[in-house]
């Protein structure tokens, strides 16, 4: 933080922030752009799926959520 500039303390709190290239609402539009729904890359099975590459066992916890235990 820069010192000796005077003014109220609130004004000095925001001097070191880097300015954004886009306003906040425009930056958020990038993340909200429509994308086509793609299927999940792994099949949904109720049984654990062993992974030999990572030596882990994965369980389907919820739709599109895997819980993996490595050993």
Secondary structure, 3 states (H helix, E strand, C coil): CCCCCCCCHHHHHCCCCCCCCCCHHHHHHHHCCCCCCCCCCCCCCCCCEEECCCCEEEEEEECCEEEEEEC
